[in-house]
Amino acid sequence: MLTHRYDDALCLAARLHRSQCRKVTAIPYLSHLLSVSALVIEYGGDEDQAIAGLLHDAVEDAGGHATGEAIRAQFGDRVADMVYACSDSDGDAKAPWKQRKDAYIAAIPGKGDALLVTCADKVHNVTTILEDLHTVGPDVFDRFTAGKAGTLWYYQSLSTALTAAFPGALSDRLSRIVDNLTDAAR
C-alpha cells in the first residue's frame, strides 16, 4: 500500500515540474512522471521505487544537486540514490549529448533498485515517441538533439542494456516497443 510519503512525493513532483511540458507539446510534464510511477507500481515496485518514479527527473530538470539532497532529506537515501541513478546530469553543466548517453548506458548494470524505474521511464518515453511518429510523422525526431539516427541508436542501446541487466516482462515490453519504433521509422 502507498502511504502519505507517496502523497508528499506527488505534491513535490507537481511543484517541481508545474511549468514544464513534454518536448514541443502542451502536455504537462507531470503526465510522464505519473505514467512512470504507475508502470513501476504495475510491475511490482515498492513505495520507494514508485516515489522515485515520480521524482526521477527532478535532479536533471528541476534544481540539480540541491533538489536531489532535498529529496534525500525528505524521502531517504534509497529514493535519492534511485533518482540520481536515473539522471544523466545534475541539471547544471551538462556534458555533450553522446557522452551523457554513453555514460548512462554503461552505468545500467550498476543501477540496482533503480533499474525498474529506469526501464519504466524508457518504456513511457519510447511509447510516446512511437505514438507521436504515427501522429506527427518523421518530424517527431526533430524534437531530439540527436535526430532520428541518434534517438533510434539510444533506445536500441538502452533496450539491449536493460534486457541484459533487468530481464523480465518490462524490459521485454521495452524491446518490443523499440522494435516497433525502429520499423515504423524506416
Summary of the structure (lengths in Angstrom):
residues: 186
radius of gyration: 15.6
end to end distance: 43.6
largest distance: 46.8
contacts: 597
relative contact order: 0.11
helix: 75%
strand: 1%
